Every structure is written in C-alpha cells, then in structure tokens.
Amino acid sequence: MTNEMNSKIISAMEWRYAVKVFDPTKKVSDADLHTILEAARLSPSSIGIEAWKFIVVNNPVIRAKLREAGFNQTKITDASHLIIIARRTDADGIVSELVSRTAKTQGKTEADLAGLQKMA
C-alpha cells in the first residue's frame, strides 16, 4: 500500500466513535442497509468457516423485549435498524459444511479433503 492509502485508513479509523443515542426519526435507507449487510456477509473468516449470521430485527414488540433484556438501552429501540450478530457453536457441523462446500466447488470427494477436515 502507498503511504497515502495507509494515512487514509488510519484517518478513517481515528474518526470512528460509538453512537450513544439514536434519533428514532432518522432511517437508514434500504440500499445502505443492504450494503452494510453485504459487507458483513463478505467479511473473511479463518479458512472460510464464517460461523455467523446477521439477524435484522424489525418487529417493535421484539425490539422492546430485547431492550428490557439489554439493560434498557434506548438504542435497541431507537436505532433505525437492529442487527444481531449470532455465531454458531456447532463446530463439527460447521467443519462438515466447509468440507462439503469445498469438495463440491473443487470437484472432489469429501474423502479427498480429509486433511482439511482434520485441520479445521
């Protein structure tokens, strides 16, 4: 990378902040939400396991219940969208899916990928 690009990346990271209060009258557009979710979906993980799911909660009743469980944080109900990041905990299932997907993509059998299975 060039020094200019490095500087831009660091500058962008220095600007970030955690939002404490959301204006419930402002909404993220559908196009922007799609971009946010697609960027999250495409985020890389170790050996392509991607053991996460992104859940968009739109139902105001569910969001109110989540707010109660979330120490009454107003951002849970006031933010334009609520995205929950859930991770899978079934390691064996995740690895099996990875091996199956990789075998299909590469035109191999799952037995051919025993090394990947063992490593993952």
N, C-alpha and C positions, 0 to 999 in steps of 0.2 A: 504494500500500500504506500501511497505517497504521504508525505508529511501533511499535506493539505487535507487529505482524507482522514488521516489519524486525528488531526485537530478538530475536524467537523464531528467525528464520532464522540470524542471526549467532550466537546462543547455541548452536544445533544444530551449526553448522559449527565452532565453537570446541571442542565436545566430542569431535569425531571423533579417531580415532587409528588407527595402523596396527597390526594384530594381528601379534605376532611368533611366538606359539606357540598352537597349537590343541589342544584336548582331544579326542582321537580318539573318546572315548566319547559325546560330545555330537553330536547330529544336528539340522540344520535341517529343519523339517517340510516335507512336500511342498507344503503350502499356501503357506508362506513362500517356498520356492524358486520356486514359480510366480509369486508377486508380484514377487520380485526380477527374474526373467527378463522378466516382462511390462513392468516399469518400464524395464528396459534396452532392450527392443524398441521401446518407445514414445518413447524419448529422441529429441528432434529433431536433425536434421542440416541442413546447408546445402541448401536447395531440395528437401528430401525424398529425397536420394540414399541415405541410410542404408546405407553401404557396409561394414557389419559383420555378423558372425554371432557368435552366442554358442553355444559348444560345451560341454556338460556332460560331463565325463569321469568315468564311474563305475567303469570296469574297473580293479581294483587293480594288475594287471600293467602296464597302460599308464601309470598314475599313478606306479608305481615307476620306469619308464623315463624319464618326464618329470622325476622328482625327480633322477635321475642327470644328466640334461641341464641341470637347473636349479640347479646348484651345490649339490646335496644339501640343498636347503631342505626341512626336515621338514614345513612347512605344505602342501606339494604332496600329500603322502600322508596327513597327519593331519587336515586340514580336512574338515568334513562333506561338502562338495561342491567340486569343482574346475571352475571355469568359465573357459574360454579365450575371449578376445575376439580374433577374427580379422577382418582387414579385407581387402576386395577391392582388387586392384591393376589390374584391367582397366577403366580409366577409360572407354574407348569403350563397352564392354558396359554399364557402369553407366548412362551417359547414355542409351543406346538404350533400356534398360528403363524409365528415368524417363519419357522422351518417349512410349513406347508406353503405359505405365500412365496417364499424364496424358491422352493422346488418348482412350483408352477411357473414362476417368472423365468427361471433358468432352464426349464425343460428337463429337469432332473427328478429323481425319486427322492422321497424323504430319507431313505436309507443312504443315498449318496451324500447327504448333508449331516451325517452323524457327528462330524467334527463341530459343525455349527451348533447342533443340538447340545453337545456336551459343553461347549464354551459358554453358550448363552445360559 
